[in-house]
Amino acid sequence: MTTRPRLYRGEMVIGVLAVGLFAFLSAVFLSAGFGTAGPFPDGSVTASIGYALFNLPGGDIGGEGFLVAFITIAVVLDAALDGAILLAKKDTEDEP
């Protein structure tokens, strides 16, 4: 014979807290003002983003330089690719 399921009270408290947090964040989001969006200056948007990314003069938009982050991500992705190639290589020594 099976027994009926029981409600665990600890999960109900967590659920009520999650619903309360959702309601709070919804109220904050709906009452927030975002201002007006401005267009990019005349010229190439792609070039402006590239100049801002590498903190080079000549860009139409200002921004922080992200060169160190860009190089760090490039090195990590290169190491991941090298590791994937190393794991994908077959060992031919066992086969005749």
Backbone bond lengths (Angstrom), bond angles and torsions (degrees), N, CA, C in turn:
res aa  C-N    CA-C-N  psi(-1)  N-CA   C-N-CA  omega(-1)  CA-C   N-CA-C  phi
1 M - - - 1.430 - - 1.535 108.80 -
2 T 1.302 116.55 140.64 1.455 120.31 -179.88 1.519 110.53 -93.99
3 T 1.292 115.61 156.29 1.451 120.48 177.48 1.527 108.48 -103.78
4 R 1.276 115.81 155.80 1.457 118.71 -179.51 1.530 110.15 -76.56
5 P 1.323 117.52 150.46 1.466 119.28 -179.56 1.526 111.14 -69.34
6 R 1.299 114.91 146.63 1.464 121.55 178.87 1.525 109.33 -109.92
7 L 1.308 116.75 145.34 1.453 122.12 178.36 1.524 108.94 -86.87
8 Y 1.314 115.29 122.95 1.460 120.50 177.45 1.521 107.83 -83.16
9 R 1.309 118.02 120.14 1.463 122.59 -173.40 1.527 112.99 -67.03
10 G 1.329 118.78 -27.58 1.458 120.66 -179.63 1.523 111.93 -65.50
11 E 1.329 116.92 -36.84 1.455 120.12 178.50 1.521 111.55 -69.86
12 M 1.327 117.21 -30.72 1.454 120.26 179.40 1.526 110.77 -68.20
13 V 1.308 117.21 -38.29 1.468 121.13 178.41 1.526 109.72 -64.73
14 I 1.323 116.73 -42.88 1.460 120.42 178.88 1.523 110.52 -64.16
15 G 1.335 117.13 -39.39 1.459 121.07 177.97 1.518 112.08 -63.61
16 V 1.325 116.79 -42.68 1.476 120.59 178.66 1.522 109.83 -64.61
17 L 1.329 117.69 -40.41 1.463 120.30 177.15 1.520 111.54 -63.86
18 A 1.324 117.76 -39.27 1.460 121.13 178.90 1.524 111.08 -64.97
19 V 1.324 117.70 -41.94 1.462 121.24 177.85 1.529 110.34 -65.21
20 G 1.323 117.38 -40.20 1.462 120.78 177.05 1.519 112.41 -63.58
21 L 1.336 116.16 -42.10 1.463 119.58 177.51 1.520 111.06 -64.38
22 F 1.336 117.37 -40.59 1.461 120.68 176.67 1.521 111.15 -61.07
23 A 1.329 117.88 -43.59 1.460 121.54 179.52 1.528 110.96 -63.93
24 F 1.323 116.85 -41.81 1.469 120.52 179.01 1.524 111.28 -63.32
25 L 1.341 117.00 -47.87 1.465 119.83 -179.30 1.523 111.67 -66.82
26 S 1.329 117.98 -32.78 1.466 120.73 175.86 1.520 110.67 -65.63
27 A 1.319 117.44 -42.33 1.462 120.62 178.95 1.519 111.24 -65.01
28 V 1.323 117.40 -40.25 1.460 120.31 178.92 1.517 110.50 -66.82
29 F 1.332 117.35 -42.48 1.460 121.05 -178.53 1.521 111.59 -66.20
30 L 1.334 117.07 -41.28 1.458 119.75 -177.54 1.522 112.50 -72.94
31 S 1.319 118.07 -23.65 1.458 120.08 -179.87 1.523 112.57 -95.94
32 A 1.331 118.65 -0.77 1.461 121.58 -178.21 1.525 110.27 -83.34
33 G 1.315 115.48 144.06 1.459 121.13 175.33 1.517 110.26 -101.60
34 F 1.314 115.38 137.36 1.457 119.23 -176.83 1.522 113.26 -103.77
35 G 1.302 119.12 -9.18 1.453 120.86 -179.66 1.521 110.75 75.83
36 T 1.321 115.27 -170.82 1.457 119.82 -179.77 1.519 109.57 -103.58
37 A 1.304 115.41 145.32 1.456 120.84 178.63 1.519 109.17 -88.16
38 G 1.313 116.34 135.94 1.454 121.47 178.29 1.512 111.17 -102.25
39 P 1.301 117.80 147.54 1.462 120.09 -179.80 1.520 111.23 -76.66
40 F 1.327 115.70 162.87 1.454 120.29 172.86 1.517 108.82 -69.54
41 P 1.321 117.45 150.94 1.456 119.32 174.82 1.526 110.41 -63.13
42 D 1.327 115.34 165.48 1.464 119.47 178.74 1.520 110.14 -59.90
43 G 1.310 115.95 142.77 1.460 120.44 -178.64 1.515 109.54 124.86
44 S 1.289 115.31 -171.29 1.460 120.96 -177.18 1.526 110.37 -82.02
45 V 1.307 116.12 126.63 1.456 121.28 177.97 1.527 109.63 -67.91
46 T 1.326 116.51 -40.42 1.458 120.87 -179.47 1.523 111.52 -63.46
47 A 1.300 117.16 -43.20 1.464 120.80 178.71 1.528 110.72 -64.78
48 S 1.332 116.95 -39.91 1.469 120.25 179.17 1.518 111.60 -63.66
49 I 1.339 116.69 -41.30 1.462 119.97 178.23 1.522 110.17 -66.44
50 G 1.331 118.13 -39.63 1.463 121.28 177.79 1.515 112.38 -63.41
51 Y 1.332 116.67 -43.28 1.468 119.18 177.38 1.523 111.57 -63.86
52 A 1.330 116.76 -39.12 1.459 120.11 179.56 1.523 111.06 -69.55
53 L 1.342 117.14 -35.37 1.457 121.27 -179.34 1.516 111.43 -63.59
54 F 1.324 116.15 -44.62 1.463 120.09 -177.34 1.520 113.68 -96.21
55 N 1.342 117.74 5.89 1.462 123.68 176.74 1.525 111.24 57.37
56 L 1.323 116.20 46.37 1.460 122.53 179.36 1.516 109.54 -100.33
57 P 1.332 117.26 149.99 1.472 118.64 175.69 1.530 109.76 -72.00
58 G 1.308 116.61 152.76 1.452 120.96 178.43 1.508 113.74 108.54
59 G 1.302 117.85 -5.59 1.463 120.32 178.57 1.518 110.70 -83.09
60 D 1.315 115.44 149.70 1.454 119.75 -179.71 1.520 112.83 -85.35
61 I 1.310 116.70 -15.67 1.459 120.05 179.26 1.519 108.83 -117.61
62 G 1.295 116.14 148.03 1.455 120.14 178.64 1.510 110.54 -90.46
63 G 1.298 115.58 154.92 1.451 119.04 178.33 1.513 110.60 -176.11
64 E 1.317 115.44 170.49 1.449 120.46 176.79 1.513 109.33 -81.49
65 G 1.306 115.68 154.55 1.449 119.17 176.71 1.517 110.99 -80.74
66 F 1.303 116.36 134.65 1.451 121.58 -179.06 1.517 111.00 -119.32
67 L 1.325 118.18 28.24 1.450 121.57 -175.79 1.525 111.36 -65.61
68 V 1.321 118.23 -42.14 1.470 120.97 -178.90 1.529 110.09 -65.37
69 A 1.321 117.00 -43.07 1.460 120.25 178.27 1.519 110.72 -64.66
70 F 1.320 117.77 -39.28 1.460 122.03 179.25 1.525 111.16 -63.12
71 I 1.326 117.21 -44.90 1.465 120.74 -179.66 1.523 110.59 -69.51
72 T 1.325 117.92 -38.41 1.465 120.95 178.28 1.526 110.85 -62.33
73 I 1.322 116.85 -44.92 1.457 120.26 178.27 1.520 110.53 -64.19
74 A 1.330 117.84 -39.03 1.462 121.08 178.90 1.527 111.16 -62.79
75 V 1.323 117.56 -41.80 1.471 120.77 -179.76 1.529 110.24 -67.75
76 V 1.333 117.84 -42.53 1.465 120.80 179.88 1.525 110.75 -64.45
77 L 1.339 117.75 -42.87 1.463 119.99 178.50 1.522 111.57 -66.36
78 D 1.328 117.41 -35.73 1.465 120.59 176.83 1.529 110.49 -65.55
79 A 1.318 117.38 -41.63 1.462 120.28 178.05 1.531 110.86 -65.39
80 A 1.319 117.67 -37.46 1.464 120.73 177.63 1.521 110.94 -66.21
81 L 1.314 117.04 -39.51 1.464 120.68 177.91 1.522 111.06 -66.28
82 D 1.323 116.99 -42.42 1.467 120.37 176.90 1.523 111.25 -62.38
83 G 1.325 117.20 -40.56 1.455 120.57 177.76 1.526 112.08 -65.62
84 A 1.331 117.29 -38.29 1.459 120.48 178.39 1.523 110.96 -66.13
85 I 1.322 116.72 -39.19 1.469 120.21 177.79 1.521 110.04 -66.69
86 L 1.313 117.55 -41.32 1.462 121.29 179.24 1.527 111.17 -62.88
87 L 1.327 117.20 -41.04 1.460 120.31 179.23 1.529 112.50 -72.66
88 A 1.319 117.37 -26.70 1.461 120.75 -177.45 1.525 112.95 -84.13
89 K 1.323 118.22 -14.81 1.464 120.58 -179.35 1.520 110.15 -67.66
90 K 1.331 115.47 140.03 1.458 120.38 177.91 1.520 109.34 -87.85
91 D 1.312 115.12 144.63 1.457 120.59 172.88 1.509 107.36 -88.28
92 T 1.326 117.43 116.39 1.454 120.77 -178.61 1.528 112.20 -96.51
93 E 1.306 118.12 1.36 1.468 120.40 -179.17 1.518 111.50 -71.47
94 D 1.327 118.68 -30.85 1.459 121.30 -177.77 1.530 112.35 -76.81
95 E 1.315 117.33 -27.11 1.449 120.43 -177.94 1.531 110.46 -89.19
96 P 1.353 117.91 143.59 1.468 118.96 178.58 1.508 112.68 -75.50
